[in-house]
Amino acid sequence: MTSALEIYEYIDSFAPFDSAMGFDNVGLLVGDMNAKSEKVLLALDITSDVIEEAVKKNVSIIVTHHPIIFNPLKKLTADSLQYKLARNDITVISAHTNLDICNGGVNDTLARIIGLSFDVNTNEDCYLTGEIEKAVNCREFADLICNKIGCKGVRFAEKKGSIKKVTVSCGAGGGNIFEAAAQNSDAFLTGEIKHHEILFARENNIAVYDIGHFRSEDIIIDRLVKIFAERFPGTVFEKAESDSEDISYYIP
């Protein structure tokens, strides 16, 4: 059995909560630091299904990537997720941008999965730039991404020439396309990107790969399950089965 405080302090040791970006809301967001649980769920997001799964499995602690409270709450009604957590005595710890940028965190994991090697760590700005082992064309890189990450599909914009140098920025990292250009990257991989950012990429001959927010960050959950289980062998850590990607790809 492990306490929320022990989990919090362990996360803080490799992804310090005070390193989170100013707009963020991380740490203990619901519940009690003294809460203890024999089983802990890990999920990208809290949903009604995740809460129901926790209740069925007698879980008292959930660790998430995305904060369950991001903007100030103006009311707490019976149909809200925060109310359901409190009613079921479930404690939630969220590690968001502090987990994005730490060594072994989301960007680091994303970069290593696709075989990116890098000499300079730019992760404190929530992106990483490096090189893949050998140059490929745009379609080949799309195949590589889908095979390595397990994507159902990928939205991408091609460029002229081959791809060798790549910038990755997990989640809603589209704004870092400008950093990719400054790094002279051939391609940019992210979870969300806006139209004007794609136009900028085209003007600067950068291929863009949008794998969706969930798919770009869900990769960290399995890693967390593994390291938590090693750190706290007396507690069961599980990835929430109900935390899944809602996006489907239709190709006519």
C-alpha positions in Angstrom: 0.0 0.0 0.0 1.3 3.4 -1.0 0.3 6.9 0.1 -0.4 9.9 -2.2 2.4 11.7 -0.5 4.9 9.0 -1.4 3.8 9.1 -5.0 3.9 12.9 -5.1 7.4 13.0 -3.7 8.6 10.4 -6.1 7.2 12.3 -9.1 8.7 15.5 -7.7 12.2 13.7 -7.7 12.3 13.3 -11.5 9.7 15.8 -12.7 9.7 18.6 -10.2 6.3 20.2 -9.8 7.8 23.6 -9.6 9.2 23.2 -13.1 5.7 23.3 -14.6 4.8 26.2 -16.8 3.2 29.2 -15.3 -0.3 28.6 -16.8 -0.4 25.0 -15.6 -2.0 23.4 -12.5 -0.2 20.4 -11.2 0.3 18.3 -8.0 -2.4 17.1 -5.6 -5.6 18.5 -7.2 -8.3 16.4 -5.4 -8.2 14.5 -2.1 -5.7 13.9 0.6 -1.9 13.5 0.7 -2.5 10.9 3.5 -4.7 8.7 1.3 -3.4 5.2 0.8 -4.2 2.6 -1.8 -3.2 -1.0 -2.6 -3.9 -0.3 -6.3 -3.3 2.9 -8.2 -4.6 3.8 -11.6 -2.7 5.9 -14.2 -4.4 7.7 -17.0 -3.9 10.5 -19.4 -7.3 12.0 -18.5 -10.0 11.7 -15.8 -13.3 10.7 -17.4 -16.5 9.3 -15.9 -15.4 5.9 -17.2 -12.1 6.2 -15.4 -13.8 7.1 -12.2 -16.2 4.2 -12.5 -13.2 1.8 -13.2 -11.5 3.1 -10.1 -14.5 2.5 -8.0 -15.0 -1.0 -9.3 -11.3 -1.8 -8.6 -11.4 -0.2 -5.1 -8.8 2.4 -6.2 -8.2 5.4 -3.9 -5.5 7.2 -5.9 -5.3 8.1 -9.6 -2.3 9.7 -11.3 -3.0 11.7 -14.4 -1.1 13.7 -17.0 -3.8 16.2 -17.7 -5.0 18.2 -14.7 -8.5 17.4 -13.5 -8.8 21.1 -12.4 -7.2 23.5 -14.9 -9.3 26.6 -14.7 -10.8 27.9 -11.5 -14.1 26.1 -10.5 -17.1 28.4 -10.1 -19.4 25.6 -8.9 -19.3 22.0 -7.9 -22.3 20.0 -9.0 -23.2 16.4 -8.7 -22.6 15.7 -12.4 -19.1 17.1 -12.4 -16.0 14.9 -12.5 -14.5 16.7 -9.5 -17.6 16.0 -7.4 -17.7 12.4 -8.4 -14.0 12.0 -7.3 -14.7 13.6 -3.9 -17.9 11.7 -3.4 -16.0 8.4 -4.0 -13.0 9.5 -1.8 -10.6 9.3 -4.7 -7.3 11.3 -4.6 -5.9 12.7 -7.8 -2.3 13.8 -8.5 -1.6 15.4 -11.9 1.8 15.8 -13.5 1.5 17.9 -16.7 4.1 20.2 -18.2 6.6 19.2 -15.6 6.3 15.7 -17.0 6.4 16.9 -20.6 9.9 18.5 -20.2 11.7 16.2 -17.7 14.4 13.7 -18.7 12.5 10.5 -19.4 9.3 12.5 -19.7 6.7 12.8 -22.5 8.9 14.6 -25.2 11.9 12.5 -24.3 9.9 9.3 -24.6 8.3 10.4 -27.9 11.7 11.3 -29.4 13.3 8.0 -28.4 10.4 5.9 -29.7 10.9 7.3 -33.2 14.7 6.8 -32.9 15.7 10.4 -32.5 19.1 11.2 -31.1 20.0 14.6 -29.9 23.1 16.4 -28.7 21.4 19.5 -27.3 18.5 19.2 -24.9 15.9 21.9 -25.6 13.2 20.2 -23.6 12.9 23.0 -21.1 11.0 24.8 -23.9 8.8 21.8 -24.4 10.3 20.6 -27.6 13.3 18.4 -28.6 15.3 18.4 -31.9 17.5 15.6 -33.1 18.2 13.3 -36.0 16.9 9.9 -37.1 19.4 7.3 -38.1 19.0 7.6 -41.8 17.2 10.1 -44.1 13.7 9.0 -45.4 11.1 10.5 -47.6 7.8 12.0 -46.2 5.7 8.9 -46.7 8.4 6.6 -45.2 8.5 8.9 -42.1 4.7 8.6 -41.8 5.1 4.8 -41.8 7.8 5.0 -39.2 5.7 7.1 -36.9 2.6 4.9 -37.2 4.7 1.7 -36.7 6.7 3.0 -33.7 3.9 4.8 -31.9 1.0 2.6 -32.9 -1.1 5.3 -34.4 -4.3 4.5 -36.2 -3.4 7.2 -38.7 -1.5 10.4 -39.0 -2.3 13.8 -40.6 0.7 15.1 -42.4 1.9 17.8 -44.8 4.8 16.9 -47.1 7.9 18.9 -48.0 10.4 18.9 -50.8 13.4 16.6 -50.2 14.2 14.0 -47.5 13.8 14.0 -43.7 16.7 13.7 -41.3 16.4 16.4 -38.6 13.2 16.3 -36.6 11.6 18.4 -33.9 9.0 16.8 -31.6 6.6 18.7 -29.3 3.9 16.6 -27.6 0.3 17.5 -27.0 -0.8 20.9 -28.3 2.7 21.8 -29.3 2.0 23.3 -32.7 3.3 26.7 -31.7 6.8 25.2 -31.6 6.8 24.9 -35.4 8.6 28.3 -35.2 11.3 26.7 -33.0 11.6 23.8 -35.5 12.3 26.4 -38.2 14.9 28.0 -36.1 16.5 24.6 -35.6 16.5 24.0 -39.4 14.4 20.9 -38.9 13.2 18.9 -41.9 10.1 17.7 -40.0 7.9 18.6 -37.0 6.0 16.0 -35.0 3.2 17.1 -32.6 -0.2 16.2 -31.2 -2.1 19.4 -32.4 -1.2 22.1 -34.9 -3.2 25.0 -36.2 -3.8 26.0 -39.8 -1.6 29.1 -39.8 1.2 27.0 -38.3 0.9 24.5 -41.1 1.1 27.3 -43.6 4.3 28.6 -41.9 5.7 25.1 -42.2 5.0 24.9 -45.9 6.6 28.3 -46.5 9.7 27.0 -44.6 9.7 23.6 -46.3 9.1 21.6 -43.1 7.0 18.4 -43.1 4.3 18.4 -40.4 3.0 15.2 -38.7 0.0 15.5 -36.4 -0.7 12.3 -34.6 -3.4 13.6 -32.3 -3.1 14.9 -28.7 -3.9 11.6 -27.0 -1.5 9.5 -29.1 1.4 11.9 -28.7 1.2 11.7 -24.9 -0.4 8.3 -24.0 3.1 6.8 -24.5 4.2 8.1 -21.1 1.6 6.1 -19.2 3.1 2.7 -19.7 6.5 4.1 -18.7 5.0 5.5 -15.5 3.4 2.2 -14.7 6.8 0.5 -15.0 8.8 2.9 -12.9 6.1 3.2 -10.2 5.9 -0.6 -9.9 9.7 -0.7 -9.5 9.7 2.0 -6.9 6.7 0.7 -4.9 6.7 -3.1 -5.3 4.0 -3.6 -2.6 1.4 -1.7 -4.7 -0.3 -2.6 -7.9 -0.1 0.1 -10.6 -2.3 -0.2 -13.7 -3.0 1.8 -16.8 -6.7 2.6 -16.8 -8.4 0.4 -19.3 -11.1 2.9 -19.9 -8.7 5.7 -20.8 -8.7 5.4 -24.6 -8.5 7.5 -27.8 -11.8 8.8 -29.0 -10.7 9.7 -32.5 -11.4 7.4 -35.4 -10.0 7.8 -39.0 -12.3 7.5 -41.9 -10.7 7.0 -45.3 -13.3 6.9 -48.2 
